[in-house]
């Protein structure tokens, strides 16, 4: 497993920046919709709609603020040297973790990238080859894998379903 972690951090930052732009655009559109109700009588009739648009705008502003906080945390994490892990070492922040699981189709492998933010984001490998999922120490999968070593097996309940993964490699 030889992936460029800095390139993956850049990819995640780009995804977060895109999410930030979308949140700001949605906030502006909701605020404009709340203001643009045509006449005073329509405003009275559509008071509920104006409140809903206002609430939507506030929610999008909060989303944008959270994304900015995540971008700051990611930038701070990426400034220092990227942690190095031995193949048999414990999973920590900055680790790429290969796991295997058995399902109805047989064995499947997944790769996770343990970061301080971005849980659930799917990143692509070099040249679009393969996918990996970002996990955080606060996510269910991240909590289960943190500190584990190659050969360890963990159980995680996701969407009411128990999944068992075996750590294959840490990098």
PASEZA-532314 format. One line per 8 residues: for each residue x, z, y of N, C-alpha, C. Coordinates in Angstrom, 3 decimals. Atoms other than C-alpha are relative to their C-alpha. Last residue first. Example, Ala and Ser with C-alpha at 12.3 -4.5 7.8 and 13.67 -1.06 7.14 Angstrom:
BEGIN
-0.820:-0.060:-1.190:13.670:7.140:-1.060:-0.770:0.730:1.090 | 0.890:0.000:-1.190:12.300:7.800:-4.500:0.900:0.000:1.200
***
This chain:
BEGIN
-1.082:0.664:-0.738:0.836:6.552:2.280:-0.117:0.295:1.481 | 0.048:-0.419:-1.405:-1.159:8.489:-0.309:1.174:-0.682:0.695 | -1.235:0.069:-0.789:-1.860:7.006:-3.730:-0.263:0.455:1.426 | -1.019:0.793:0.670:-4.380:7.097:-6.550:1.340:0.068:0.712 | -1.024:0.462:-0.942:-6.726:9.883:-5.449:1.075:-0.738:-0.799 | -1.323:-0.463:0.392:-9.604:10.056:-7.926:1.004:-0.578:0.983 | -1.124:0.864:-0.284:-13.119:9.769:-6.564:1.292:0.660:-0.456 | -1.266:-0.587:0.410:-16.371:11.241:-7.802:1.106:-1.019:0.224
-1.018:1.001:0.346:-19.609:10.425:-6.072:1.290:0.730:-0.325 | -1.333:-0.563:0.215:-22.670:12.647:-5.982:0.935:-1.122:-0.450 | -0.623:0.445:1.244:-25.710:10.894:-4.513:1.407:0.581:-0.109 | 0.634:-0.633:1.144:-27.960:12.512:-1.917:0.593:-0.364:-1.350 | 1.373:0.502:0.089:-26.907:10.087:0.799:-0.674:0.520:-1.270 | 0.324:0.900:-1.102:-23.287:11.042:0.155:-1.381:-0.581:-0.247 | 1.401:0.397:0.008:-22.309:14.001:-2.006:-0.270:-0.811:1.264 | 0.607:0.021:-1.329:-18.560:14.147:-2.523:-1.447:-0.442:-0.156
1.409:0.383:0.024:-16.655:15.081:-5.653:-0.550:0.113:1.415 | 0.906:-0.708:-0.904:-12.877:15.106:-5.685:-1.415:-0.515:-0.209 | 1.345:0.565:-0.002:-10.266:14.209:-8.303:-0.878:0.857:0.895 | 1.114:-0.929:-0.216:-6.560:14.868:-7.841:-1.326:-0.760:0.007 | 0.414:-0.578:1.271:-4.087:12.406:-9.393:-1.151:0.980:0.139 | 0.248:1.021:1.019:-2.342:11.621:-6.123:-0.287:0.684:-1.325 | -1.163:0.808:0.373:-2.576:14.653:-3.852:-0.411:-1.035:-1.035 | -0.071:0.431:1.400:-5.353:16.455:-1.999:1.213:-0.889:-0.222
-0.881:-0.866:0.782:-4.755:18.235:1.323:0.119:-0.385:-1.462 | -1.066:-0.667:-0.760:-7.735:16.607:3.046:0.783:0.957:-0.910 | -1.322:0.560:0.292:-9.684:14.521:0.508:1.153:0.735:0.687 | -0.295:-0.040:1.434:-12.937:16.528:0.337:1.432:-0.462:-0.302 | -0.136:-1.401:0.417:-13.049:17.251:4.065:0.420:0.088:-1.464 | -1.247:-0.530:-0.560:-12.384:13.582:4.825:0.242:1.442:-0.404 | -1.089:0.556:0.808:-15.141:12.421:2.471:1.339:0.550:0.486 | 0.055:-0.520:1.376:-17.678:14.762:4.076:1.153:-0.501:-0.873
0.965:0.749:0.808:-16.520:13.901:7.607:-0.010:0.548:-1.427 | 1.336:-0.592:-0.123:-14.834:16.587:9.730:-1.045:-0.728:-0.849 | 0.036:-1.276:0.710:-11.284:15.702:8.587:-1.379:0.669:0.047 | -0.573:-1.069:-0.819:-12.009:12.149:9.716:-0.034:1.293:-0.813 | 0.614:-1.299:0.246:-12.584:8.977:7.720:0.681:1.011:0.908 | -0.554:-1.130:-0.732:-11.882:5.359:8.648:-0.796:1.247:-0.383 | 0.935:-0.805:-0.776:-12.827:2.871:5.968:0.737:1.132:0.685 | -0.213:-1.416:0.187:-10.629:0.113:4.627:-0.919:0.740:0.942
0.632:-0.893:-0.951:-11.300:-3.555:4.083:0.422:1.426:-0.298 | 0.454:-1.310:0.431:-9.383:-6.322:2.378:-0.580:0.821:1.132 | -0.065:-0.252:1.442:-7.345:-9.221:3.693:-0.418:1.432:-0.313 | 1.368:-0.094:0.508:-8.476:-10.157:7.193:-0.064:0.294:-1.481 | 0.533:1.335:0.254:-4.967:-11.371:8.039:-1.412:0.017:-0.560 | -0.706:1.096:-0.667:-3.630:-7.847:7.705:-0.576:-1.362:-0.406 | -1.440:0.034:0.233:-6.284:-5.429:6.459:0.623:-1.185:0.707 | -0.468:1.031:0.926:-9.716:-5.117:7.975:1.513:0.062:-0.098
-1.094:0.798:-0.552:-11.240:-1.984:9.462:0.426:-1.028:-1.034 | -0.675:0.847:0.985:-14.615:-0.426:8.671:1.057:-0.831:0.721 | -0.380:1.326:-0.470:-15.654:2.402:10.978:0.734:-0.735:-1.109 | 0.981:1.005:0.373:-17.377:5.286:9.216:0.341:-1.402:0.446 | 0.550:-0.084:1.359:-15.436:8.018:10.955:-1.064:-1.068:-0.226 | 0.344:1.327:0.520:-13.817:6.786:14.183:-0.604:0.001:-1.390 | 1.282:0.551:-0.468:-11.967:9.900:15.274:-0.281:-1.309:-0.724 | 0.760:-1.041:-0.696:-9.077:12.211:14.246:-1.386:-0.455:0.453
-0.298:-0.039:-1.431:-7.841:9.726:11.633:-0.833:1.089:0.685 | 0.376:-1.305:-0.552:-7.637:9.596:7.827:0.464:0.071:1.460 | -1.005:-0.314:-1.012:-7.521:5.924:6.766:-0.480:1.276:0.684 | 0.457:-0.742:-1.169:-9.430:5.295:3.523:1.180:0.231:0.934 | -1.073:-0.544:-0.817:-8.808:2.681:0.844:-0.623:0.651:1.222 | 0.253:0.006:-1.444:-11.250:1.960:-1.915:1.224:0.563:0.689 | -0.960:-0.686:-0.864:-10.889:1.083:-5.587:-0.432:-0.147:1.443 | -0.154:0.621:-1.316:-13.603:0.242:-8.093:1.004:0.823:0.794
-0.852:-0.699:-0.963:-13.857:0.926:-11.794:0.103:-0.792:1.291 | -1.357:-0.273:0.465:-16.804:-0.339:-13.821:0.781:0.759:1.055 | -0.722:1.263:0.158:-19.955:-2.044:-12.533:1.413:0.201:-0.530 | 0.661:0.810:1.029:-22.169:1.013:-13.071:0.709:-1.319:-0.254 | 1.431:0.145:-0.225:-19.701:3.134:-11.131:-0.581:-0.885:-1.094 | 0.665:0.766:1.035:-16.239:4.545:-11.674:-1.477:-0.050:0.322 | 1.237:-0.607:0.466:-14.226:5.574:-8.675:-0.549:-0.866:-1.113 | 0.774:0.809:0.944:-10.735:4.911:-7.450:-1.230:0.791:-0.401
0.759:-0.767:0.983:-8.952:6.187:-4.375:-0.672:-0.971:-0.961 | 0.654:0.851:0.982:-6.240:4.803:-2.107:-0.685:0.897:-1.017 | 0.276:-0.595:1.307:-5.479:7.033:0.875:-0.726:-1.019:-0.876 | 0.791:1.011:0.684:-3.833:5.931:4.092:-0.160:0.503:-1.427 | -0.264:0.512:1.354:-2.667:9.034:5.847:-0.935:-1.149:-0.354 | -0.869:1.162:-0.065:-2.670:9.598:9.621:0.292:-0.617:-1.355 | 0.370:0.890:-1.094:-4.089:13.123:9.446:1.021:-1.130:0.098 | 0.065:-0.618:-1.312:-3.228:14.613:6.082:-0.410:-1.031:1.030
0.693:0.786:-1.016:-3.473:13.826:2.376:-0.035:0.806:1.286 | 1.382:-0.330:-0.341:-0.930:15.723:0.271:-0.551:-0.891:1.121 | 0.192:-1.085:-0.952:2.191:14.037:-1.073:-1.461:0.258:0.310 | 0.588:-1.123:0.726:2.478:11.947:-4.249:-0.339:1.171:0.924 | 1.078:0.500:0.867:3.085:8.627:-2.520:-0.731:1.136:-0.705 | -0.533:0.478:1.270:5.097:10.408:0.174:-1.179:-0.403:-0.870 | 0.480:-0.707:1.184:3.558:10.545:3.595:0.704:-0.551:-1.225 | -0.405:0.674:1.247:4.917:9.610:6.994:-0.448:0.871:-1.162
-0.456:-0.849:1.105:3.142:10.670:10.183:0.340:-0.834:-1.234 | 1.009:-0.046:1.048:2.944:8.021:12.908:0.533:0.843:-1.162 | -0.368:0.765:1.192:5.305:8.884:15.729:-1.068:0.166:-1.077 | -1.111:-0.588:0.737:3.478:10.141:18.755:0.384:-0.877:-1.169 | -1.206:-0.039:-0.841:1.379:8.053:21.098:1.208:0.530:-0.756 | -0.860:1.167:0.205:-1.227:7.113:18.459:1.281:0.007:0.812 | -0.525:-0.010:1.368:-2.804:10.590:18.337:1.020:-1.124:-0.200 | -0.895:-1.148:0.105:-3.183:10.732:22.126:0.645:0.051:-1.378
-1.196:0.328:-0.776:-4.646:7.229:22.201:1.026:1.121:-0.095 | -0.734:1.005:0.771:-7.082:8.120:19.410:1.295:-0.376:0.698 | -0.570:-0.675:1.169:-8.175:11.325:21.177:0.833:-0.971:-0.833 | -1.066:-0.875:-0.478:-8.648:9.434:24.461:0.689:0.698:-1.177 | -1.122:0.859:-0.393:-10.626:6.687:22.724:1.190:0.833:0.485 | -0.644:0.462:1.233:-12.801:9.303:21.020:1.201:-0.885:0.317 | -0.719:-1.146:0.561:-13.540:10.983:24.368:0.731:-0.392:-1.277 | -1.184:-0.200:-0.848:-14.424:7.589:25.864:0.834:1.173:-0.508
-0.943:1.047:0.376:-16.743:6.949:22.894:1.275:0.134:0.835 | -0.600:-0.372:1.295:-18.437:10.302:23.478:1.043:-1.031:-0.432 | -0.906:-1.127:-0.242:-18.982:9.443:27.178:0.707:0.418:-1.302 | -1.197:0.540:-0.652:-20.430:6.030:26.268:1.021:1.109:0.255 | -0.741:0.760:1.016:-22.858:7.669:23.836:1.302:-0.537:0.587 | -0.646:-0.995:0.859:-23.900:10.172:26.503:0.827:-0.675:-1.088 | -1.087:-0.573:-0.803:-24.561:7.311:28.932:0.746:1.049:-0.813 | -1.101:0.976:0.009:-26.554:5.543:26.203:1.185:0.496:0.830
-0.599:0.020:1.334:-28.687:8.639:25.682:1.174:-0.958:-0.081 | -0.778:-1.236:0.125:-29.276:8.991:29.420:0.700:0.056:-1.350 | -1.188:0.154:-0.842:-30.364:5.343:29.634:0.901:1.224:-0.108 | -0.887:0.937:0.685:-32.739:5.807:26.704:1.294:-0.178:0.783 | -0.595:-0.735:1.120:-34.225:8.874:28.351:0.972:-0.877:-0.771 | -0.937:-0.969:-0.568:-34.771:6.923:31.561:0.700:0.800:-1.089 | -1.186:0.755:-0.396:-36.325:4.039:29.622:1.061:0.928:0.601 | -0.689:0.428:1.223:-38.682:6.482:27.919:1.267:-0.780:0.333
-0.668:-1.164:0.583:-39.566:8.147:31.214:0.792:-0.383:-1.246 | -1.134:-0.312:-0.874:-40.282:4.755:32.798:0.775:1.206:-0.533 | -1.044:0.995:0.264:-42.426:3.793:29.817:1.233:0.280:0.851 | -0.574:-0.320:1.306:-44.415:7.023:30.145:1.146:-0.966:-0.331 | -0.884:-1.166:-0.141:-44.912:6.425:33.827:0.680:0.372:-1.300 | -1.138:0.138:0.907:-46.309:2.971:33.092:1.001:1.144:0.139 | 0.479:0.315:1.342:-49.703:3.579:34.564:1.140:-0.020:-1.009 | 0.791:-1.141:0.459:-48.237:5.338:37.586:-0.483:-0.232:-1.424
-0.924:-1.096:0.279:-45.535:2.716:37.955:-0.754:1.215:-0.508 | -0.598:0.257:1.312:-48.142:-0.025:37.606:0.962:1.119:-0.382 | 1.057:-0.265:0.992:-50.067:1.532:40.487:0.532:-0.249:-1.411 | 0.227:-1.436:0.119:-46.881:1.753:42.553:-1.057:0.303:-1.050 | 0.718:-0.614:-1.120:-46.046:-1.875:41.859:-0.172:1.493:-0.244 | 0.342:0.741:-1.211:-43.486:-3.735:39.759:-0.657:0.793:1.135 | 1.453:0.063:0.161:-41.775:-1.515:37.173:-0.585:-0.410:1.357 | 0.607:1.277:-0.366:-38.178:-2.444:37.898:-1.488:-0.104:-0.293
0.203:0.209:-1.445:-36.657:1.005:38.104:-0.883:-1.199:0.305 | 0.739:-1.146:-0.527:-37.060:2.039:34.429:-0.315:-0.186:1.483 | 1.376:0.100:0.495:-36.041:-1.434:33.266:-0.843:1.146:0.542 | 0.649:1.079:-0.745:-32.939:-1.294:35.481:-1.465:-0.145:-0.435 | 0.235:-0.498:-1.366:-31.970:2.089:34.048:-0.723:-1.057:0.838 | 1.088:-0.977:0.063:-32.462:0.760:30.499:-0.313:0.558:1.389 | 1.254:0.705:0.236:-30.387:-2.342:31.215:-1.182:0.967:-0.037 | 0.375:0.720:-1.228:-27.587:-0.296:32.790:-1.334:-0.718:-0.173
0.395:-0.987:-1.010:-27.508:2.114:29.837:-0.482:-0.698:1.264 | 1.327:-0.490:0.377:-27.511:-0.755:27.327:-0.502:1.033:0.998 | 0.950:1.087:-0.256:-24.575:-2.390:29.153:-1.428:0.465:-0.318 | 0.157:0.125:-1.453:-22.661:0.906:29.276:-1.016:-1.088:0.346 | 0.736:-1.175:-0.480:-23.298:1.524:25.559:-0.230:-0.080:1.503 | 1.403:0.147:0.398:-22.261:-2.022:24.653:-0.840:1.165:0.513 | 0.594:1.053:-0.835:-19.032:-1.723:26.652:-1.489:-0.169:-0.324 | 0.123:-0.534:-1.356:-18.220:1.606:24.977:-0.668:-1.026:0.923
1.137:-0.919:0.038:-18.902:0.167:21.510:-0.263:0.592:1.382 | 1.183:0.856:0.091:-16.524:-2.703:22.303:-1.268:0.861:-0.011 | 0.190:0.575:-1.331:-13.903:-0.189:23.445:-1.224:-0.911:0.021 | 0.548:-1.051:-0.860:-14.373:1.732:20.182:-0.255:-0.530:1.410 | 1.386:-0.231:0.422:-13.897:-1.436:18.141:-0.659:1.054:0.877 | 0.788:1.151:-0.455:-10.783:-2.346:20.131:-1.471:0.165:-0.370 | 0.167:-0.139:-1.451:-9.388:1.169:19.618:-0.838:-1.157:0.558 | 1.022:-1.024:-0.223:-10.017:0.828:15.867:-0.257:0.185:1.491
1.284:0.561:0.425:-8.100:-2.468:15.757:-1.132:1.002:0.226 | 0.398:0.948:-1.047:-5.244:-0.965:17.780:-1.366:-0.592:-0.329 | 0.419:-0.809:-1.154:-5.086:1.975:15.353:-0.476:-0.894:1.140 | 1.318:-0.532:0.331:-5.013:-0.478:12.420:-0.542:0.872:1.137 | 0.932:1.123:-0.148:-2.122:-2.345:14.048:-1.423:0.451:-0.317 | 0.176:0.223:-1.442:-0.305:0.983:14.448:-0.979:-1.147:0.251 | 0.936:-0.990:-0.538:-0.924:1.780:10.770:-0.231:-0.191:1.493 | -0.523:-0.388:-1.306:0.725:-1.424:9.565:-1.017:0.934:0.672
0.767:0.458:-1.147:-0.364:-1.540:5.938:0.634:0.520:1.276 | -0.871:0.077:-1.169:1.964:-1.250:2.980:-0.771:-0.634:1.157 | 0.863:0.000:-1.170:0.000:0.000:0.000:0.904:0.000:1.226
***
